[in-house]
Amino acid sequence: MNVEGLLKKIGTKTAHEEGAKLPIGADSWFLVSGATSDIGQAVLWDILRVDCSDVSSVKEMAKIYSRLVIDWSLDEELTEDKVVEVFTEAPAVLDEVVKFYRDNSNFTKP
């Protein structure tokens, strides 16, 4: 086996870069970048640097995680501020995005 063959079997970055649709509510979705994408890896490192000693870190974490949302089905233009607003007003959505981006099976096909 050569490197190309190995990467076809175990490589995840391309699929993670393309993102996967996470259903939000009954008729909406977020296109979420995966953990091994460049965005996903940067998010991980930035989250590790957050000082969690005060409440203001919650907003900072929402801003960092908002970078994972690379597209959406909503009628409005996707912006960091709008994603943060969703995460702030519906914290369960933030939790879903974090769990989704970490789960390799959401981005790879068996």
Buried (B, 14 or more C-beta within 10 A) or exposed (E): EEEEEEEEEEBBBEBBBEBBBBEBEEEBBBBBBBBBBEBBBBBBEBBEEBEEEEEEEBEBBBBBBBBBBBEBEBEEEBEEEBBBEBBEEEEEBBEBBBEBBEEEEBBBEE
